[in-house]
Structures are given as structure tokens and as C-alpha cells.
Amino acid sequence: MALYEYHQGNFFQALTRLNLANAEGGIAGHGDHPLLVEGGLMLGYGMTREAQTLFQNLLDEADVDPETRNQAWFYLGKVFWLEDDAAASSDALERVDGDLLEDTDEALYHEWLYLKGQWLLGQNDAPNTAGPLGDLVEQLPDNSPWRWYLSYNRAVQRLAGGDLEGAIVDLSDLIDRAMPVDDLPSATADELLALEQQARLSLGRLYLGQGEFEQAMAVLENIPLDGMLSDQALFDYAVAASRHGRNGLALQALETLQSRPLFTPWLQQVPYARAFTIEQMDQPGSALDAYRAAAEHYVALDQRLSAEQAELDEQRLVNALAFIREGETDQNAAEPALGESAMLTDSYGRVQVRPQDFSLAELLAGEPFQLALRDLHELYRLEHSLDQWRRQLASFDVMLDTRRSRRETRIRETREALAELDADQWIAQQAEFRRRIEQATDENDAAFFMTNEQRALKQQLDGVEENLASLPDDDSTREQRRTYERMRAYFNWWVADEFSVNRWAAVKQLRELDDAMDTFVSQRQLMEQEMASDARLDEFADRIRRKEQELAQVDQMLDKALAKTRQQLVTQVQTELASQRREIAGYLRASRHAQARLADQLFLSEREANVVEPAGTGLEGADE
């Protein structure tokens, strides 16, 4: 499952499942070293330091097969490159056996060539690196995105170095080598189309900067109107056409742009550019109307931005964004709120959101705004968790009250049961037993320690004695009395002989009774102590109070963090709106100046046309 999530691009879920597997004994069945898999997962999630540690640990092992060690060197070089350590990255990448990597994993081999090319581009030594860099580009297949990116980056490096001709050659070659999208997988095809459009836009701007307007138009006109760079391409095409004297084509491109929502701030120059183009077509009347419309547009826009800036708060900011709920298909469903767990986010926790206000489009694309919005979302999620924790603590209070009530009931029942047992009487009887046994021991009272059998025999002998006492003393009873006396003598001897044994048995029973009573008394005391004190419930209540105090502290810190994050977001938006208003003020000022200039020009032209010049003969007569 970890590998499945990894190949689906869900790196966080893959790491979660991997950590679960490690907690249950680790993973197996993916080669001799699952550390390679785990390092790849961490690298995919951006955990470069942790991935570096895993790869280095893997390379330190002695029993690693050559293929795994080779891939570990590649991943380590990639980690160093992402950490901006070019020297260490180059050293690790040089340790990779290219032929072995190509046989093991062709995709990694292509990425390895790309990383080596990127390292060469970073040397800023174009004369000495051009040859090796070109060889690396040629080793990559035409359908590899790594080749496209490396070629484009080479053109950018040449442009930065002032080699405009070389940059033009590279961009032209990249465009010419673009493969039909039908021959590529859908994801790769979309990537190639996006890069080809970017290359065309860059090449068109190079031609535009060099004054080769016709070539710029030829390159830019092939960018699709539904592409993500179509707005920039249309505007650059309009500039190239206008400077090439093709104002009709320029106006057509600007009309197309103006018919679209002017969603990004830089497109606000389109109304002014459209009026300027109409003026270049020598249509002052239409141009004056266009400048007037542009000025009205800028005034209305400035008023709206001013109102937004004055009334901006968190709620208005959130209302200007369209959030997406994970797995949502109903377009009419209510939008998720910040902090909702079902809100769609990427692997780094950034919120998936679309702007509903064009003035926030460029700001929303910036990393600082994305990070602040992510932090605000996570803080609201934490707030929801704290609310749930608070509800749980409240339920503990109810539970505590219930336990106290039940305890009082059980204490009452226990006291009633103890009262019925009459434990004090038991203790008094125990003391009486001890006194009598000790007294009999001191007096050597053998009769006291007689067994039940002896007591039964004594009762029989006593009965015989009473019967003999009631009979006359004659020859018929004399023999019976002698028999009785022998029996009594035997009985007395038996009791005296068993005295020690019987006394020991009684003492033993007394000790057992003492032990039982001691246990009873101690348990009773413990029970009384438990009934008198509520230590466990008090400890439970103290724990609840401590948790409530901790929750209150976290709430305070959360409130401060929320206030700070809200302020950061609002400040960013305030700054962006102020910047847009300054830019719009420039367009408004230029539109009004042009409007005034054309109005004066039209007024003077109309005045000159209305002046009736005097006839020539009349003037001559006057002179005479």
C-alpha cells in the first residue's frame, strides 16, 4: 500500500503507511534494502535531510548489491542537488555507473543525465561546458521531458549570458523537435504542450526585443487561444503587430483580450493599449472614445479596489476565494470553510483554492500567500480539535458528577451493611474468647479445652452420675457405681492427657480468629478511609483541571497565532491592492492625458475646418 500511494503521488499517505509498517516490524519483499524505498518516499515528500541520512546509512552497509548501491548514489546526488550543494552532488553523481543504471531503471538514468546537465549549466562556463552539455542532451530521447527541460534551461542560460543568437537557436530547436501529442502519454503530452508554449512565448519576446516583429508574430500566433499563456501571447502579438505597422491585427488581438475577464492585474493595461492602437490607425474620434472608456474603466476599478481595501477583513478575504472540497462533484454544494478536514489540499498542506476576484489572482499564486493561507487553515483545524477536546472535557465533568453521586450511594449502602454486621460485637466476642482461653491456660483448666467428643462423653457421664445418685446404695447398684468410677477415672485421665493438644488447637483457632479479625479490621479501616476521602476522584478532577488549564494556555497561543496569521494575510492583500491602485493610477493618468490631447486635437481640427477664408479680390481691394 505504501508503494501504491507513492506511485499515485500521495507521498504523505505513503509515508504514513510506511511508518505504520515500521512500527509493526518493518517492510520486506522489495529488495534487500527497503531503505531505498523509504528514502525515495521521503525525497518525494521533500524530506531531504531524512532521505540523505537513509541513503548514507545504506551506502555504509557492506552487503549491498551493486544495483542498489548505484541507485543510492544517484538518490544521494539528487538530495545534495536539492540542498543546493553542487560540489557534493557532482561527486555523488559521478560515482553512478550510467550503464548499470540504464539497465536497472531507465527513468532514473534519464533523470541522472538531466541532473548532470543541470550541474554543467550551473558552472557558468559556457565555452567549456557547451560540448559536454550538448552530448548529454543528445543522449536523452526526444520524448523525454528531461530533454525538453534541459534544452529550455540551456537557452535561458545563454540568454542570461548575453548570447541571444544561441538562445534563439535552442528555443527554435526545442519547438521544431516537439513531438505530436498523439505519440505521447496524456500527462507527458500536457507537459510538452505547456513547455512548447513557454518556449514560443520566450522566443517571440526575444524576436520582439530584437525588432524582428514579423518573426515574433509568426512564433506567437501558434500559441493556442485556450492555452494558459494565451493572454501573454496575445498582448505580445499585439505589440509586435503594432510595431510592424499591422495595427488591424494588433487591434484584433487586443479586442480578443478585452473580451475576456481581465483576471490578472497586468492585463489592466489592455484598455489603454487598445485606445493607443486605434489612435495609431489614424482614427482620433474612435480613439478618443476608447481613451474615455479606458479612463472610466480605471476610475471604476480604482473605486472598487479602494472600497475593498477599506473594508478588507478575514471574512471578505475568504469570500473572495473559492475553496474545493475533496471528492466534491456537486457544483451547487456549499463551499468548505477554512479548517474543514474535507478541504482539498496538496501533499504539503497547501489549500486548493481558486480566486473569485481578479485582483487576488497574482497574489494567490505567490508562495508567501499560499503558506499563510495554509497556516490559517491548519490553525483553524487545530481550533476545531481544541473545541472537540473542550467538549470531551465537559463530558468528563458530567462523568465526574455521576461518579460522585454513585459513590455517595454506595457509601450509604456500605454503612448500612456494616451496621447490620455489628462489627463491634464481633470484636468484643473476640476479646472475651482470648480472655477465657488465657484464664484457662493460667489455671490449667483442662475441662475448658475439651473437644466436642470429650464434652459429649462428659455429658453422658454426668447423666449416669445423676441416675446413680437417685438409686439406693445396695448390691444391685454397687457394681454399676464401680463401673462408673472406672469410666470417670478413665475420662479424667483422657482429658488430662489431651490437655496440651486441646489447648494448642484452641490457641491455634484463636490465632486464626485474630488474623481474620485483623484483616476485617484493616479492611474496615481502609473502607472507612475510602469513604472518608475521595482521593481517586479528586485526582481525576485535578487531572481534568490541569487539562483545562493546558487547554486555556493553548487557546491563548492559538488566538495569538490566528491573529498574527490573519494580519499577515490581510497585510499581503492590502499591499497588493495598494500596488494595483498605483499601477491603475498610472494607466488612468495616461488615458486622461491622451484623452485631453486628442480632444484638443479634434477641437483645433474642427475649428480650422470651420474658419471661412476671405476671397482674394476682396482682400486686394482693401489693400488698395
VOGU-891036 format. One line per field, with one value per residue (C-alpha): z, y, x; residue number from 1. Coordinates in steps of 0.05 Angstrom, whole numbers, padded with zeros to 5 digits. Each point is the difference from the previous one (the first is absolute). Layout:
# VOGU-891036
up = Z  ...
north = Y  ...
east = X  ...
seq = NUM  ...
***
This chain:
# VOGU-891036
up = 00000  00014  -00070  -00030  00035  -00021  -00074  00005  00023  00071  00035  00069  00000  -00024  00057  00049  -00023  00000  00072  00019  -00033  00037  00066  -00016  -00016  -00064  -00073  -00042  -00069  -00037  -00010  00051  00024  00011  00023  -00073  -00005  00064  -00022  -00067  00037  00045  -00059  -00037  00060  00005  00062  -00029  00066  00022  -00069  00000  00066  -00027  -00064  00038  00048  -00059  -00032  00066  -00001  -00027  -00028  -00051  -00072  -00055  -00029  00067  00017  -00069  00010  00070  -00029  -00050  00054  00044  -00057  -00011  00074  -00002  -00062  00034  00060  -00047  00013  -00071  00017  00042  -00052  -00056  00041  00014  -00072  -00027  00043  -00037  -00053  -00058  -00039  00062  00018  -00071  00004  00069  -00007  -00065  00031  00054  -00054  -00038  00063  00016  -00068  00015  00068  -00031  -00052  00053  00036  -00064  -00009  00070  -00016  -00040  -00047  -00065  -00047  00038  00018  -00066  -00029  00059  00010  -00072  00006  00060  -00037  -00059  00045  00024  -00045  -00037  00041  00067  00040  00030  -00070  -00009  00067  -00009  -00069  00025  00060  -00047  -00041  00064  00021  -00068  00004  00069  -00027  -00057  -00055  -00033  -00064  00038  00041  -00063  -00031  00062  00005  -00074  00003  00060  -00038  -00063  00039  00034  -00012  -00018  00064  -00027  00006  00074  00065  00021  00060  -00041  -00058  00045  00027  -00070  -00023  00060  -00011  -00075  00013  00050  -00051  -00054  00048  00019  -00073  -00021  00053  -00023  -00071  00026  00039  -00062  -00043  -00043  00005  -00056  00027  00070  -00029  -00036  00064  00046  -00046  00009  00075  00010  00021  00055  00027  00068  -00032  -00051  00035  00000  -00072  -00024  00032  -00027  -00068  00002  00017  -00056  -00050  00020  -00007  -00067  -00025  00003  00046  -00024  00025  00064  00012  -00014  00053  00050  -00013  00014  00064  00022  -00013  00053  00075  00017  00055  00014  00018  -00057  -00050  00024  -00051  -00056  -00003  -00006  -00051  -00041  -00002  -00018  -00058  -00026  00003  -00040  -00053  -00009  00029  00051  00013  00015  00039  00043  00016  00016  00046  00034  00010  00027  00049  00024  00008  00041  00044  00014  00014  00046  00038  00008  00023  00048  00030  00006  00032  00051  00017  -00003  00056  00005  -00018  -00063  -00019  00009  -00041  -00057  -00004  -00025  00041  -00024  00041  -00011  -00046  -00012  -00065  00015  -00027  00042  00065  00054  -00001  00056  00054  00024  00051  -00029  -00005  -00067  -00033  -00058  00013  -00034  00031  00035  00032  -00047  -00012  -00069  -00015  -00059  00002  -00012  -00003  -00055  00046  00042  -00058  -00002  00075  00009  -00046  00046  00050  00060  -00008  -00010  00063  00042  -00025  00016  00070  00010  -00023  00047  00058  -00011  -00003  00067  00027  -00020  00034  00063  -00003  -00002  00058  00039  -00012  00024  00063  00012  -00007  00053  00047  -00009  00010  00063  00028  -00016  00034  00062  00004  -00009  00052  00051  -00013  00009  00064  00029  -00019  00029  00066  00005  -00014  00054  00050  -00013  00010  00071  -00006  00071  00029  -00039  00029  00071  -00009  -00026  00062  00045  -00034  00010  00073  00015  -00036  00035  00068  -00013  -00020  00063  00044  -00039  -00010  -00044  -00002  -00036  -00058  -00008  -00070  -00022  00008  00070  00017  -00025  00041  00062  -00010  -00002  00063  00036  -00019  00026  00065  00010  -00013  00049  00053  -00004  00010  00068  00020  -00001  -00031  -00066  -00010  00033  -00062  -00044  00044  -00004  -00076  -00002  00043  -00047  -00059  00035  00018  -00072  -00024  00048  -00022  -00074  00010  00039  -00053  -00058  00037  -00038  -00067  00013  00027  -00062  -00046  00037  -00003  -00074  -00013  00041  -00043  -00063  00028  00018  -00071  -00029  00046  -00015  -00074  00012  00043  -00051  -00058  00041  00015  -00073  -00019  00051  -00028  -00071  00021  00038  -00056  -00075  -00023  -00067  -00021  00025  -00041  -00060  00012  00006  -00066  -00032  00029  -00023  -00070  00001  00020  -00056  -00048  00022  -00012  -00069  -00015  00017  -00044  -00055  00004  -00007  -00059  -00034  00009  -00027  -00060  -00015  00002  -00046  -00051  00005  -00005  -00062  -00032  00021  -00030  -00064  -00007  00013  -00053  -00050  00016  -00014  -00066  -00019  00018  -00052  -00053  00020  -00004  -00068  -00025  00023  -00030  -00066  00004  00012  -00056  -00050  00022  -00012  -00067  -00023  00025  -00037  -00063  00003  00012  -00059  -00044  00021  -00014  -00066  -00035  -00037  -00077  -00035  -00037  00062  00036  -00058  -00002  00073  -00008  -00054
north = 00000  00047  -00010  00008  00067  00020  -00014  00037  00061  -00002  00005  00017  -00059  -00045  00024  -00012  -00071  -00011  00024  -00046  -00058  00019  00000  -00070  -00028  00034  -00015  -00057  -00028  00062  -00019  -00010  00073  00031  00062  00017  00001  00040  00050  00009  00013  00052  00033  00003  00035  00050  -00029  00006  -00003  -00064  -00031  00019  -00036  -00063  -00002  00012  -00056  -00045  00016  -00015  -00071  -00053  -00051  00045  -00025  00044  00020  00025  00036  00032  00026  00024  00043  00029  00018  00028  00045  00022  00017  00042  00035  00017  00024  00047  -00036  -00003  -00027  -00058  -00014  -00004  -00046  -00047  00001  -00016  -00063  -00026  -00053  00026  -00065  -00039  00053  -00002  -00076  00004  00059  00039  00056  00013  -00002  00056  00041  -00013  00030  00060  00012  -00003  00050  00046  -00003  00020  00058  00023  00006  00065  -00022  -00004  -00009  -00061  -00031  00009  -00064  -00047  00032  -00011  -00073  -00009  00030  -00046  -00061  00015  -00026  00050  -00020  00011  00060  00004  00016  00055  00032  -00005  00032  00056  00013  00002  00054  00039  -00005  00026  00057  00018  -00001  00048  -00053  00019  -00038  -00064  00007  00010  -00062  -00043  00024  -00010  -00070  -00017  00023  -00037  -00064  00002  -00067  -00012  -00006  -00063  -00036  00016  -00019  00050  00027  00006  00031  00055  00013  00006  00047  00045  00002  00011  00059  00029  -00009  00035  00057  00008  -00003  00049  00050  -00009  00017  00058  00027  -00005  00037  -00061  00012  -00045  -00060  00015  00000  -00066  -00034  00029  -00013  -00075  00003  -00027  00051  -00047  -00011  00024  00049  00027  00067  00016  -00026  00043  00063  -00012  -00015  00066  00037  -00034  00013  00073  00012  -00037  00047  -00052  00039  -00038  -00065  00033  00028  -00068  -00032  00054  -00006  -00075  00015  00053  -00048  -00045  00012  00043  -00049  00019  00070  00006  -00007  00066  00035  -00031  00055  00054  -00041  -00010  00075  00014  -00050  00033  00067  -00030  -00020  00075  -00004  00057  00000  -00074  00005  00056  -00043  -00058  00043  00026  -00072  -00020  00058  -00018  -00072  00020  00048  -00054  -00051  00047  00015  -00074  -00015  00059  -00026  -00070  00027  00040  -00057  -00057  -00050  -00075  -00016  00043  -00031  -00071  00019  00021  -00071  -00063  -00061  -00071  -00058  -00067  -00046  00053  -00008  00043  00069  00029  -00028  00049  00018  -00029  00047  00010  -00054  -00051  -00067  -00016  00061  -00021  00012  -00022  -00044  00060  00022  00059  00013  -00012  00065  00043  00076  00030  00069  00016  00048  -00060  -00045  00019  00004  -00068  -00031  00025  -00047  00048  00006  -00075  -00015  00051  -00029  -00070  00022  00032  -00063  -00043  00047  -00005  -00075  00004  00044  -00052  -00053  00042  00010  -00075  -00008  00053  -00039  -00064  00035  00025  -00072  -00019  00050  -00033  -00068  00026  00024  -00067  -00037  00043  -00013  -00075  00001  00033  -00052  -00057  00031  00004  -00072  -00022  00035  -00033  -00068  00012  00020  -00065  -00040  00030  -00003  00028  -00061  -00045  00036  -00005  -00075  -00009  00035  -00044  -00063  00021  00017  -00067  -00040  00038  -00010  -00075  -00006  00035  -00045  -00064  -00009  -00062  -00003  00067  -00028  -00065  -00021  -00011  -00074  00008  00048  -00050  -00055  00046  00014  -00074  -00013  00057  -00030  -00068  00032  00033  -00065  -00037  00054  -00012  -00075  -00035  -00023  -00076  -00060  00010  00071  -00008  -00034  00055  00054  -00035  -00003  00074  00018  -00038  00036  00068  -00014  -00019  00063  00044  -00033  00010  00074  00011  -00037  00040  00066  00025  -00022  00030  00065  00007  -00012  00055  00048  -00015  00015  00064  00021  -00014  00041  00055  00000  00001  00056  00039  -00007  00020  00060  00023  -00007  00037  00055  00004  00002  00055  00037  -00009  00024  00058  00023  00006  -00006  -00034  00044  00060  -00021  -00009  00069  00029  -00031  00031  00068  -00006  -00018  00058  00046  -00028  00009  00072  00012  -00032  00042  00063  -00020  -00020  00067  00036  -00044  00010  00074  00002  -00043  00039  00064  -00029  -00019  00066  00039  -00038  00014  00074  00006  -00034  00044  00063  -00022  -00012  00068  00034  -00037  00016  00073  00001  -00029  00049  00059  -00021  -00011  00069  00033  -00035  00017  00074  00000  -00031  00045  00061  -00028  -00013  00068  00036  -00041  00016  00073  00004  -00034  00050  00062  00032  00032  00069  00002  00025  00060  00029  -00001  00032  00057  00012  00004  00051
east = 00000  00058  00027  -00069  -00010  00071  -00013  -00066  00038  -00030  00067  -00028  -00047  00056  00045  -00056  -00009  00075  00006  -00057  00037  00064  -00039  -00024  00068  00023  -00012  00027  -00007  00026  00072  00054  -00004  -00069  00039  00005  -00076  -00008  00053  -00036  -00065  00032  00034  -00067  -00031  00057  00033  00070  00039  -00034  00008  00074  00010  -00034  00041  00065  -00017  -00015  00068  00035  -00025  00047  -00049  -00034  -00008  00030  -00067  -00027  00065  00000  -00071  00018  00057  -00049  -00052  00055  00023  -00071  -00007  00063  -00025  -00066  00040  00038  00067  00025  00069  -00026  -00054  00051  00044  -00058  -00026  00069  00000  -00061  00012  -00041  -00003  -00021  -00053  -00027  -00007  -00031  -00048  -00003  -00042  00052  00054  -00034  -00008  00074  00019  -00044  00032  00069  -00022  -00028  00066  00036  -00048  00016  00075  -00010  00056  -00038  00062  00025  -00067  -00037  00029  -00014  -00068  -00018  00021  -00045  -00059  00011  00003  -00071  -00057  -00043  -00062  00034  -00023  00070  00027  -00052  00015  00076  -00005  -00044  00046  00060  -00036  -00015  00073  00023  -00049  00025  00071  -00018  00002  -00066  00015  00016  -00064  -00041  00032  -00014  -00072  -00012  00029  -00043  -00063  00020  00013  -00068  -00033  -00074  -00039  -00034  00067  00007  -00036  -00052  00039  00064  -00038  -00029  00069  00030  -00056  00011  00075  -00008  -00046  00049  00056  -00041  -00016  00073  00023  -00053  00023  00072  -00020  -00041  00059  00044  -00050  -00016  -00075  -00023  00038  -00028  -00070  00012  00023  -00053  -00059  00010  -00015  -00071  -00052  -00024  00070  00023  00048  -00049  -00010  00075  00006  -00059  00028  00071  -00030  -00038  00064  00038  -00055  -00007  00075  -00001  -00053  -00055  -00045  -00062  00029  00023  -00070  -00030  00045  -00016  -00074  00005  00036  -00050  -00058  00029  -00003  00060  00018  00072  00022  00050  -00057  -00029  00044  -00041  -00054  00054  00039  -00064  -00013  00073  -00004  -00064  00037  00057  -00051  -00014  -00070  00002  -00075  -00003  00065  -00029  -00060  00046  00043  -00063  -00025  00068  00001  -00070  00022  00060  -00040  -00052  00054  00037  -00063  -00015  00071  -00003  -00064  00029  00062  -00040  -00047  00050  -00002  00007  -00072  00002  00066  -00028  -00062  00046  00029  -00034  00021  -00008  -00026  00034  -00039  -00053  -00041  -00061  00013  -00056  00026  00021  00073  00043  00024  00071  00018  -00048  00036  -00033  00031  00045  00074  00064  00054  00031  -00065  -00012  -00073  -00028  -00036  -00021  -00007  -00069  00029  00051  00037  00023  00021  00073  00005  -00032  00053  00056  00033  -00006  -00075  -00007  00041  -00039  -00066  00024  00020  -00068  -00035  00043  -00013  -00075  00006  00037  -00055  -00052  00041  00004  -00076  -00008  00049  -00039  -00065  00034  00024  -00071  -00024  00052  -00031  -00067  00033  00033  -00066  -00031  00056  -00006  -00074  00009  00055  -00045  -00053  00050  00028  -00070  -00013  00067  -00012  -00068  00031  00054  -00053  -00037  00064  00009  00076  00010  -00034  00047  00060  -00028  -00012  00070  00028  -00044  00025  00072  -00011  -00033  00054  00055  -00035  -00010  00073  00023  -00045  00017  -00075  00001  -00076  -00002  00041  -00039  -00018  -00072  00007  00026  -00056  -00052  00031  00001  -00074  -00014  00042  -00035  -00067  00022  00024  -00068  -00036  00044  -00010  -00075  00007  00008  00068  -00008  00032  -00036  00028  00068  00029  -00027  00032  00068  -00007  -00019  00060  00047  -00031  00006  00072  00015  -00035  00039  00065  -00020  -00016  00065  00040  -00031  00006  00061  -00027  -00068  00029  00045  -00060  -00039  00059  00008  -00073  00007  00059  -00039  -00057  00049  00027  -00070  -00021  00064  -00016  -00071  00020  00053  -00049  -00052  00049  00020  -00073  -00012  00059  -00025  -00069  00030  00046  -00012  00073  -00010  -00057  00038  00061  -00046  -00029  00070  00019  -00061  00017  00072  -00023  -00048  00057  00043  -00057  -00008  00075  -00004  -00061  00038  00059  -00049  -00036  00067  00021  -00067  00003  00071  -00017  -00063  00040  00053  -00053  -00037  00066  00020  -00067  00003  00069  -00022  -00061  00041  00050  -00057  -00030  00067  00006  -00072  00013  00055  -00046  -00055  00047  00026  -00071  -00023  00061  -00012  -00074  00016  00052  -00048  -00057  00044  00023  -00071  -00023  00055  -00013  -00074  00015  00046  -00051  -00054  00042  -00023  00058  -00017  00000  00063  -00030  -00030  00066  00036  -00051  00009  00075  -00008
seq = 1  2  3  4  5  6  7  8  9  10  11  12  13  14  15  16  17  18  19  20  21  22  23  24  25  26  27  28  29  30  31  32  33  34  35  36  37  38  39  40  41  42  43  44  45  46  47  48  49  50  51  52  53  54  55  56  57  58  59  60  61  62  63  64  65  66  67  68  69  70  71  72  73  74  75  76  77  78  79  80  81  82  83  84  85  86  87  88  89  90  91  92  93  94  95  96  97  98  99  100  101  102  103  104  105  106  107  108  109  110  111  112  113  114  115  116  117  118  119  120  121  122  123  124  125  126  127  128  129  130  131  132  133  134  135  136  137  138  139  140  141  142  143  144  145  146  147  148  149  150  151  152  153  154  155  156  157  158  159  160  161  162  163  164  165  166  167  168  169  170  171  172  173  174  175  176  177  178  179  180  181  182  183  184  185  186  187  188  189  190  191  192  193  194  195  196  197  198  199  200  201  202  203  204  205  206  207  208  209  210  211  212  213  214  215  216  217  218  219  220  221  222  223  224  225  226  227  228  229  230  231  232  233  234  235  236  237  238  239  240  241  242  243  244  245  246  247  248  249  250  251  252  253  254  255  256  257  258  259  260  261  262  263  264  265  266  267  268  269  270  271  272  273  274  275  276  277  278  279  280  281  282  283  284  285  286  287  288  289  290  291  292  293  294  295  296  297  298  299  300  301  302  303  304  305  306  307  308  309  310  311  312  313  314  315  316  317  318  319  320  321  322  323  324  325  326  327  328  329  330  331  332  333  334  335  336  337  338  339  340  341  342  343  344  345  346  347  348  349  350  351  352  353  354  355  356  357  358  359  360  361  362  363  364  365  366  367  368  369  370  371  372  373  374  375  376  377  378  379  380  381  382  383  384  385  386  387  388  389  390  391  392  393  394  395  396  397  398  399  400  401  402  403  404  405  406  407  408  409  410  411  412  413  414  415  416  417  418  419  420  421  422  423  424  425  426  427  428  429  430  431  432  433  434  435  436  437  438  439  440  441  442  443  444  445  446  447  448  449  450  451  452  453  454  455  456  457  458  459  460  461  462  463  464  465  466  467  468  469  470  471  472  473  474  475  476  477  478  479  480  481  482  483  484  485  486  487  488  489  490  491  492  493  494  495  496  497  498  499  500  501  502  503  504  505  506  507  508  509  510  511  512  513  514  515  516  517  518  519  520  521  522  523  524  525  526  527  528  529  530  531  532  533  534  535  536  537  538  539  540  541  542  543  544  545  546  547  548  549  550  551  552  553  554  555  556  557  558  559  560  561  562  563  564  565  566  567  568  569  570  571  572  573  574  575  576  577  578  579  580  581  582  583  584  585  586  587  588  589  590  591  592  593  594  595  596  597  598  599  600  601  602  603  604  605  606  607  608  609  610  611  612  613  614  615  616  617  618  619  620  621  622  623  624
***
